[in-house]
Amino acid sequence: MSKIIAITMGDPAGIGPEVIIKSLAEGELSGASAVVVGCVQTLRRILALNIVPQVELNVIDEPAQVRFSPCIINIIDEPLADPQTLIPCVVQVQAGDLAYRCIKKVTALAMAGEVQAIATAPLNKEAMHSAGHIYPGHTELLAKLTNSRDYAMVLYTEKLKVIHVTTHIALRKFLDTLNRDRVETVTGMADTFLKRVGYTKQRIAVAGVNPHAGENCLFGDEEITIVSPSVEAMKAKGLDVYGPCAPDTVYLQACEGQYDMVVAMYHDQGHIPLKLLGFYDGVNLTAGLPFIRTSADHGTAFDIAWTGKAKSESIAISIQLAMQLA
């Protein structure tokens, strides 16, 4: 049997359900070896709006029952508490709870070997928190569910690939907690990740923390005390690593082919250039998990959800990449 990937619905009040249907109904992914985990009634409500291509929903109990055929979407039902009261484009407790349960379900399937990778549609953090599931995002939740100690967020496009030392943390706390061990760990994960996706010579740039990478301590000393020793330690282990690199130029250099991946120090340092270049086709991955996990690199887009306006390129690419890496 083909390797199967599982796709979570994400927050059902957002664009997740419609972009999943769009991705799996047409083009290269029609008939793909995938199973959606989410609320069947929500998908049926989306189909009834006639804003997405019409497909047949094949409701199954386990991945082994999948049926691969064009215009058929396999789905394992993870129902909302009250599907008919779901209000599109609104933060709701039952929607946040569903998003959490979908992640928990696909993680269990992946850990049991029933699926070989997962792709996740966006969840809404406020909705998930309101349901009592207090996690900063997918990355931290997946790490908790898999007992993964060392993990990192990767943003992936054809031109630019970024891995983050920290993500969902206040800048003030980031500076207080930044340390050599974490920088070295993430740099090593970057090398392992690049090998896993097919690179044979992995060139890794480590961004500095401060403007112009500190400019010899003129704008801060983190480069001298933390980043430079970390880079030298990884070089000593045989990695082809460079830095600390000036954050305002290193992403351009990577896009031009000088580096294969950039180690970003904090969330926005990596997200801003990546989303500028690849907002619609960027993919979010979690390095360090025991299975492949990809995700669309955008949010729930409540302002356009359930209107048919949402673009499906990012989720489609994340599904394709999950299948490729599986």
C-alpha positions as semicolon CSV with decimal commas, in nm:
position;residue;x (nm);y (nm);z (nm)
1;M;0,000;0,000;0,000
2;S;0,114;0,357;-0,066
3;K;0,245;0,557;0,224
4;I;-0,045;0,750;0,378
5;I;-0,036;1,098;0,524
6;A;-0,294;1,241;0,763
7;I;-0,426;1,597;0,730
8;T;-0,583;1,783;1,020
9;M;-0,881;2,011;0,962
10;G;-0,740;2,285;1,184
11;D;-0,989;2,536;1,324
12;P;-1,317;2,455;1,146
13;A;-1,434;2,817;1,164
14;G;-1,132;2,924;0,959
15;I;-1,016;2,851;0,607
16;G;-0,882;2,503;0,683
17;P;-1,182;2,300;0,563
18;E;-1,218;2,482;0,230
19;V;-0,847;2,487;0,139
20;I;-0,823;2,115;0,218
21;I;-1,110;2,042;-0,019
22;K;-0,962;2,265;-0,287
23;S;-0,623;2,095;-0,253
24;L;-0,751;1,738;-0,267
25;A;-1,024;1,788;-0,527
26;E;-0,822;1,905;-0,823
27;G;-0,480;1,883;-0,985
28;E;-0,194;1,663;-0,876
29;L;-0,341;1,588;-0,533
30;S;-0,673;1,456;-0,659
31;G;-0,681;1,095;-0,543
32;A;-0,374;1,144;-0,322
33;S;-0,286;0,887;-0,056
34;A;-0,417;1,102;0,226
35;V;-0,681;1,094;0,497
36;V;-0,835;1,401;0,656
37;V;-0,906;1,400;1,029
38;G;-1,184;1,641;1,112
39;C;-1,557;1,704;1,135
40;V;-1,752;1,543;0,850
41;Q;-2,052;1,769;0,907
42;T;-1,835;2,079;0,868
43;L;-1,698;1,956;0,535
44;R;-2,054;1,887;0,419
45;R;-2,157;2,241;0,516
46;I;-1,866;2,378;0,312
47;L;-1,964;2,166;0,010
48;A;-2,324;2,287;0,036
49;L;-2,206;2,648;-0,007
50;N;-2,082;2,567;-0,361
51;I;-1,763;2,767;-0,305
52;V;-1,534;2,467;-0,351
53;P;-1,516;2,182;-0,605
54;Q;-1,770;1,906;-0,540
55;V;-1,619;1,583;-0,410
56;E;-1,731;1,259;-0,251
57;L;-1,650;1,215;0,117
58;N;-1,542;0,860;0,202
59;V;-1,594;0,837;0,579
60;I;-1,368;0,571;0,734
61;D;-1,268;0,452;1,079
62;E;-0,895;0,394;1,021
63;P;-0,630;0,472;0,755
64;A;-0,625;0,111;0,630
65;Q;-0,974;0,172;0,483
66;V;-0,871;0,456;0,252
67;R;-0,990;0,453;-0,108
68;F;-0,768;0,640;-0,352
69;S;-0,960;0,782;-0,645
70;P;-0,994;1,126;-0,808
71;C;-1,252;1,354;-0,644
72;I;-1,277;1,134;-0,335
73;I;-1,163;1,265;0,004
74;N;-1,108;1,008;0,275
75;I;-1,202;1,137;0,619
76;I;-1,189;1,004;0,974
77;D;-1,469;1,180;1,159
78;E;-1,362;1,382;1,462
79;P;-1,693;1,562;1,526
80;L;-1,757;1,901;1,676
81;A;-1,957;1,905;1,998
82;D;-2,246;2,064;1,804
83;P;-2,163;2,092;1,433
84;Q;-2,470;2,291;1,331
85;T;-2,400;2,571;1,580
86;L;-2,050;2,635;1,449
87;I;-2,029;2,998;1,337
88;P;-1,778;3,067;1,057
89;C;-1,512;3,332;1,120
90;V;-1,568;3,346;1,497
91;V;-1,346;3,228;1,782
92;Q;-1,532;2,944;1,957
93;V;-1,454;2,696;2,231
94;Q;-1,578;2,393;2,039
95;A;-1,367;2,489;1,737
96;G;-1,053;2,521;1,948
97;D;-1,123;2,189;2,114
98;L;-1,171;2,018;1,776
99;A;-0,842;2,156;1,643
100;Y;-0,665;2,013;1,949
101;R;-0,835;1,673;1,919
102;C;-0,743;1,648;1,550
103;I;-0,376;1,701;1,635
104;K;-0,395;1,448;1,915
105;K;-0,559;1,192;1,681
106;V;-0,310;1,226;1,393
107;T;-0,017;1,216;1,636
108;A;-0,145;0,885;1,771
109;L;-0,185;0,752;1,416
110;A;0,169;0,859;1,324
111;M;0,322;0,716;1,641
112;A;0,145;0,385;1,572
113;G;0,278;0,377;1,216
114;E;-0,070;0,392;1,061
115;V;0,028;0,709;0,871
116;Q;0,378;0,805;0,766
117;A;0,353;1,184;0,792
118;I;0,107;1,455;0,890
119;A;0,010;1,789;0,737
120;T;-0,173;2,038;0,955
121;A;-0,422;2,310;0,862
122;P;-0,405;2,628;1,073
123;L;-0,552;2,645;1,421
124;N;-0,655;2,952;1,616
125;K;-0,454;2,988;1,938
126;E;-0,721;3,196;2,114
127;A;-0,987;2,934;2,040
128;M;-0,761;2,649;2,151
129;H;-0,671;2,830;2,473
130;S;-1,038;2,906;2,542
131;A;-1,099;2,530;2,525
132;G;-0,838;2,475;2,795
133;H;-0,551;2,358;2,575
134;I;-0,277;2,604;2,663
135;Y;0,000;2,568;2,406
136;P;0,176;2,846;2,211
137;G;0,111;2,664;1,882
138;H;0,137;2,344;1,682
139;T;0,511;2,305;1,738
140;E;0,496;2,299;2,116
141;L;0,181;2,084;2,121
142;L;0,334;1,821;1,893
143;A;0,653;1,819;2,099
144;K;0,448;1,759;2,414
145;L;0,240;1,480;2,258
146;T;0,553;1,301;2,131
147;N;0,775;1,371;2,433
148;S;1,025;1,542;2,203
149;R;1,285;1,740;2,398
150;D;1,479;1,899;2,112
151;Y;1,262;2,044;1,837
152;A;1,249;2,354;1,621
153;M;1,026;2,530;1,372
154;V;1,136;2,525;1,009
155;L;0,994;2,753;0,739
156;Y;1,049;2,613;0,392
157;T;1,030;2,753;0,039
158;E;1,223;2,664;-0,273
159;K;1,443;2,973;-0,236
160;L;1,472;3,013;0,140
161;K;1,475;2,773;0,434
162;V;1,483;2,899;0,793
163;I;1,505;2,719;1,128
164;H;1,435;2,902;1,454
165;V;1,625;2,902;1,782
166;T;1,312;3,039;1,954
167;T;0,959;3,107;1,830
168;H;0,663;3,195;2,051
169;I;0,844;3,386;2,323
170;A;0,863;3,754;2,417
171;L;1,174;3,932;2,290
172;R;1,272;4,034;2,642
173;K;1,257;3,671;2,757
174;F;1,440;3,556;2,445
175;L;1,743;3,771;2,528
176;D;1,742;3,652;2,887
177;T;1,729;3,283;2,796
178;L;1,945;3,265;2,481
179;N;2,232;3,021;2,533
180;R;2,503;2,831;2,347
181;D;2,349;2,489;2,399
182;R;2,027;2,584;2,220
183;V;2,206;2,754;1,930
184;E;2,428;2,450;1,883
185;T;2,133;2,211;1,907
186;V;1,931;2,398;1,645
187;T;2,231;2,428;1,413
188;G;2,277;2,052;1,437
189;M;1,907;2,001;1,365
190;A;1,942;2,221;1,057
191;D;2,219;1,995;0,928
192;T;2,015;1,681;0,997
193;F;1,705;1,830;0,834
194;L;1,888;1,928;0,517
195;K;2,028;1,577;0,486
196;R;1,681;1,433;0,534
197;V;1,538;1,638;0,247
198;G;1,820;1,545;0,010
199;Y;2,107;1,789;0,051
200;T;2,455;1,636;0,031
201;K;2,654;1,951;0,118
202;Q;2,470;2,148;0,383
203;R;2,576;2,514;0,408
204;I;2,424;2,671;0,717
205;A;2,428;3,040;0,810
206;V;2,369;3,141;1,172
207;A;2,215;3,487;1,204
208;G;2,333;3,730;1,466
209;V;2,108;3,869;1,737
210;N;2,172;4,242;1,712
211;P;2,185;4,494;1,424
212;H;2,486;4,423;1,200
213;A;2,556;4,115;1,416
214;G;2,659;4,343;1,702
215;E;2,935;4,520;1,510
216;N;3,212;4,422;1,752
217;C;2,993;4,471;2,061
218;L;2,885;4,821;1,956
219;F;2,520;4,708;1,956
220;G;2,536;4,415;2,198
221;D;2,766;4,129;2,294
222;E;2,551;3,819;2,230
223;E;2,741;3,750;1,910
224;I;3,073;3,736;2,096
225;T;2,956;3,553;2,405
226;I;2,703;3,310;2,256
227;V;2,675;3,291;1,876
228;S;3,042;3,286;1,773
229;P;3,141;3,012;2,023
230;S;2,841;2,807;1,909
231;V;2,941;2,838;1,544
232;E;3,299;2,739;1,620
233;A;3,181;2,439;1,821
234;M;2,970;2,315;1,530
235;K;3,255;2,370;1,285
236;A;3,469;2,153;1,510
237;K;3,208;1,878;1,467
238;G;3,248;1,895;1,090
239;L;2,949;2,109;0,995
240;D;2,975;2,364;0,715
241;V;2,845;2,656;0,918
242;Y;2,898;3,032;0,898
243;G;2,828;3,319;1,135
244;P;2,731;3,517;1,316
245;C;2,589;3,673;0,998
246;A;2,429;4,016;0,982
247;P;2,053;3,953;1,001
248;D;1,972;4,226;0,749
249;T;2,170;4,061;0,467
250;V;2,191;3,688;0,540
251;Y;1,844;3,605;0,404
252;L;1,922;3,771;0,071
253;Q;2,247;3,576;0,057
254;A;2,060;3,252;0,121
255;C;1,806;3,334;-0,152
256;E;2,094;3,392;-0,393
257;G;2,234;3,046;-0,317
258;Q;2,519;3,122;-0,078
259;Y;2,357;2,920;0,204
260;D;2,108;2,634;0,215
261;M;1,947;2,728;0,546
262;V;1,951;3,016;0,791
263;V;1,937;2,968;1,168
264;A;1,714;3,254;1,287
265;M;1,739;3,366;1,646
266;Y;1,374;3,453;1,710
267;H;1,027;3,435;1,554
268;D;1,001;3,754;1,349
269;Q;1,365;3,750;1,241
270;G;1,287;3,434;1,045
271;H;0,920;3,480;0,966
272;I;0,929;3,826;0,809
273;P;1,168;3,745;0,520
274;L;1,012;3,403;0,465
275;K;0,656;3,534;0,450
276;L;0,758;3,823;0,226
277;L;0,901;3,576;-0,024
278;G;0,664;3,284;0,021
279;F;0,341;3,383;0,192
280;Y;0,128;3,167;-0,039
281;D;0,365;2,876;-0,096
282;G;0,568;2,862;0,226
283;V;0,554;2,546;0,436
284;N;0,601;2,511;0,811
285;L;0,775;2,196;0,936
286;T;0,871;2,075;1,281
287;A;1,224;1,939;1,303
288;G;1,301;1,694;1,581
289;L;0,975;1,496;1,586
290;P;0,969;1,118;1,535
291;F;0,767;1,169;1,215
292;I;0,736;1,424;0,933
293;R;0,505;1,716;1,004
294;T;0,430;1,994;0,757
295;S;0,184;2,281;0,771
296;A;0,057;2,571;0,567
297;D;0,250;2,881;0,664
298;H;-0,052;3,103;0,728
299;G;-0,327;3,145;0,984
300;T;-0,699;3,076;1,000
301;A;-0,787;3,392;0,802
302;F;-1,124;3,450;0,970
303;D;-1,177;3,759;0,753
304;I;-1,224;3,545;0,439
305;A;-1,315;3,202;0,577
306;W;-1,611;3,017;0,422
307;T;-1,625;3,261;0,126
308;G;-1,425;3,065;-0,131
309;K;-1,160;3,339;-0,147
310;A;-0,889;3,148;0,042
311;K;-0,590;3,036;-0,164
312;S;-0,495;2,670;-0,130
313;E;-0,136;2,681;-0,261
314;S;0,033;2,669;0,080
315;I;-0,166;2,376;0,217
316;A;-0,131;2,191;-0,115
317;I;0,245;2,235;-0,112
318;S;0,262;2,124;0,251
319;I;0,068;1,807;0,163
320;Q;0,293;1,740;-0,136
321;L;0,606;1,791;0,075
322;A;0,476;1,559;0,347
323;M;0,414;1,292;0,082
324;Q;0,757;1,346;-0,069
325;L;0,940;1,326;0,265
326;A;0,733;1,026;0,378
